[in-house]
Amino acid sequence: MKTIILLVAALSVFSACSAEDLLIVLNKDEATAWLIEPATGEAVAKVAVGEGPHEAEVSPDGRKAVVCNYGAGSDGNTLSVIDIEKRTVVKTIRLGPYTRPHGIQYFSDGRHVLVTSETTGKLVKVNIEEGAVVAVFESGGDSHMVLLNRGGTTAYSTSIQAGLLGVTRLDEEAGGTSVVSTGSGTEAIALRPDEAEVWVALNRANELTVVDLETMNVTAEIECGWFPIRLAFTPDGSHVLATGMLSGDLIVIDASTRTIVRRVALGDFVLKESDWVGLDEPAGQALVDEVVERGPRPIGILIDPDGQYAYVANRGLNHIAVVDLKSWEVVKRIQTGAGPDGMAWSRLR
């Protein structure tokens, strides 16, 4: 009976996606971007990009995807611009001294993106059409992930080593950056849909931190799965989703009560909290080694434009798990290249 239910749910994924929809998946171990039809799971194009692609963003009209080439053995400093309709890289933008580009957001004008440079601690505004850096802002730390508010006037960035949330005013009149100390390992970030709070994940402390944007104070600390590495709000703001990279699950948090309400297993090898809490260093390292060998190692989370499904990139299994946001079940798995991580969604307008 369960098999029939899952089959019906999977078929609903097919019908829910528009023929104009494409899921872009970055495979950082093979330096490719796959363009996948969500309805069928078929990769309609496999595009070579720069080394170590980590995050991508699609233009508001759905016609361009910009990929941050973070680098692997050496520091990357390029962006790959993919024409979605032509299904090929049409431009490579060099960022000069602004190396290790990672987080990226499109401005609403469809011409500019904001990119983090982790090594320099800068936020870099790039004109995609001209292929040039047009402005540089301080982030307050070793900026890794970044989000923009709806107006594109404020950027929120996380710094792993510095352990902080940076709030950068991008308009000329306000300007400046303020920081909130959140703790070592601050990486994942999510902006509540009403823009009242930013949630960040501390992967070294295995917890989430909530920052009130009016007072700039930490208002909650929530224990989470093992190594929470990405966050996403559901469109209605009712839940926050976190990937536990080492525990191997998708953690569902009620945003109002700030409690974990569900854990969705993303592979056969999933750890309970009792499996890893309190382990000494040798035992902990042995368990990490086993996770690397057998676990799903989920990283990226992407919610489709209709708010029906969460797509979770499982680096350890080289697939995307599709999670129904009503049943909280994995209803489909989509094969990827080696080391899937960042994702983006194109809906042509």
C-alpha positions, 0 to 999 in steps of 0.5 A: 500500500505504501508503495502505491501511495509513493507512486501516486505522490511521485506522479504528482511531482511530474504533473506539478512542474511546468514544461518550462521548468528546469532544475539546475544542479551543481556537481562540484566534484566534476565541475558541471552544471546539470539542467534537469527536467523536474517532471522526468528527472532527465538531465537535458544538458550537462554543462562544464563550468569552473572548478568547484562550483558551489552555488548558483542563482537564476535571473528573474526571467529564468533565462540565465544561471550564474555559477560561482566557481569557488575552486578546489585545489586553488582559489577560484575567481570566476563566474560561469554564465549559462544561457538556459535556452541555449543550454551552454556557458555563454560567458565567463566573468573573472573577479580579479582579486575577489577569490573563493566566490561562494554565495550569490543572489540576483538583484531584481533588475536582472542585470546584477548579482551580489557574490561573496568573496570568502578570502577577502571578506567582501561582497562583490556586485557584478554586472552580468551583461558587462561582465564587470565588478561594479561595486564592493562592500565589506561583509564584516567577516569571511563571507560565505553565504549571502541573502538579499532582502526583497528591495535589494538594499540590504545583504545578510551574510554568514562567516564561518571562521569569524562566527558572525552574521553580517548585515550590509546596507547597500544603498549609498545613503545608509551604507555600512555593515553591522555584525551579530556574533553568532558562533563558530561555524556560522554557515547556513542562512535563511531569511524569514518571509516577512523579513523579521528574522534571520536564522543561521546554522552553526555546523560546529555547535550543531544548533540554529540561531535566530536573530531579530532584525529589529533589535539585532539580538539573538532571540533563540538557540535551537539544538539541531542535527549533526552538522546542519549546513543549509537552511530554507524557510517554507514559503508560508514561513511556518517551517524551517528546513535544515540539512544534517550533513553528518546525521543524514536527514532533513530536519523540520523545525516549527518556526513559531514554537522553534522545536523540531517536529520531524526528521526525514531520512534521506538514505539508509544510513541515518544517525540518531542523536544518541549515535553521536552525542558525547563521543570522544574524538577517536570515536567521533572521527571513526563515525564521521569516516563511516558517514563519508563512506555510507551516508547521504551527506545532504547539503543543498536545499531548494524549494520549488516555486510552487512551494510543494516540494523540497529538493535536497542534494545528497552528495554522498549518494549523487542524487536529489531527494524530492520531499513532499512538504505536506506528507514529509516523505521522500517521493522521488530521487533524481540522479546527478553527477558527482558531488551535488551541492548548490541548486537553482530553479529556472522558470522561463517567463 
